[in-house]
Structure formats: structure tokens, C-alpha cells
Amino acid sequence: MTEPRPELPDHLSVDPRSPHHVAAVFEHDIGIRFNGKERSDVEEYCISEGWIKVPAGKTLDRKGRPLTIKLKGQVEAFYR
């Protein structure tokens, strides 16, 4: 029997400093479908507002984190 997985939140971020980071979710393999295509480069998403944030190339901000761009569309999160 597999252990129950936590419910995927409406807003989730991979950055541990973010208030939208849920460590228990990242113990499992999750996927994001954006406008019908699976994406592996999503840094943050919000299902209800319909957006994802992805790195903008290799550009880094002054703190060394990737600069992100916000894309709007249909967002679906799932466990693999």
C-alpha cells in the first residue's frame, strides 16, 4: 500500500524561501501541464489565476537566482 500523498496546492513554488513552498509535496514526483503540454522547467504556478513562472534563459538576478517570466494559460498539476 502506498502512503497517501498531500493534496497539490493551488499555488506552489520550488523556492524554499517562498511562502508558497510546501516541502511535503516535493517528496513525490509532480508534473505540470500548461496549455495541454507537460513542462519540466516550472519554478512556480497558480492554478486559480492561470499562470506559471519559468526561467528566462540563463539570465540570473543579482542574488544568483534565475530570472523568471510569467506565462498565462491553463495550468494543471498532477502526481506522476
C-alpha positions in Angstrom: 0.0 0.0 0.0 1.4 3.4 -0.9 1.4 6.3 1.5 -1.2 9.0 0.9 0.2 11.9 -1.0 -0.6 15.5 0.1 -3.1 17.4 -2.0 -1.5 19.6 -4.6 -1.9 23.3 -3.6 -3.4 25.9 -5.8 -0.2 28.0 -5.6 3.2 26.3 -5.3 6.8 27.4 -5.6 10.1 25.4 -5.8 11.9 28.1 -3.8 12.2 27.0 -0.2 12.2 30.7 0.9 8.8 31.3 -0.7 5.6 31.3 1.5 4.1 29.1 -1.3 6.7 26.3 -0.8 5.3 23.0 0.5 8.2 20.6 1.3 5.9 17.5 1.7 4.7 17.9 -2.0 8.3 17.7 -3.3 8.9 14.3 -1.6 6.9 13.0 -4.6 7.3 13.4 -8.4 4.9 16.1 -9.6 4.2 17.3 -13.1 2.8 20.5 -14.6 0.7 20.6 -17.8 0.5 24.1 -19.3 -1.9 24.7 -22.2 -2.0 20.9 -22.7 1.8 20.4 -22.8 3.9 19.0 -20.0 6.5 21.4 -18.8 9.6 20.4 -16.7 11.0 24.0 -16.1 8.2 25.5 -14.0 9.5 27.4 -10.9 6.1 28.5 -9.6 2.5 28.1 -10.6 -1.0 29.2 -9.6 -3.9 27.2 -10.9 -6.8 29.5 -10.0 -5.1 32.6 -11.5 -3.9 30.6 -14.6 -0.1 31.3 -14.7 3.3 29.7 -14.4 6.8 31.2 -13.9 9.6 29.7 -15.9 13.3 30.8 -16.2 14.1 33.4 -18.8 17.0 31.7 -20.5 20.2 31.6 -18.4 19.8 35.1 -17.0 20.4 35.4 -13.2 19.2 38.2 -10.9 21.7 39.9 -8.5 21.2 37.2 -5.9 22.2 34.4 -8.3 18.6 33.1 -8.9 17.2 32.6 -12.4 15.1 35.5 -13.7 11.6 34.2 -14.4 8.9 35.2 -16.8 5.2 34.7 -16.1 3.1 32.9 -18.7 -0.7 32.9 -18.6 -2.8 30.0 -19.7 -4.4 26.8 -18.5 -2.4 25.2 -15.6 -2.8 21.6 -14.4 -0.7 20.0 -11.6 -0.6 16.2 -11.1 1.4 13.4 -9.5 3.4 11.1 -11.8 
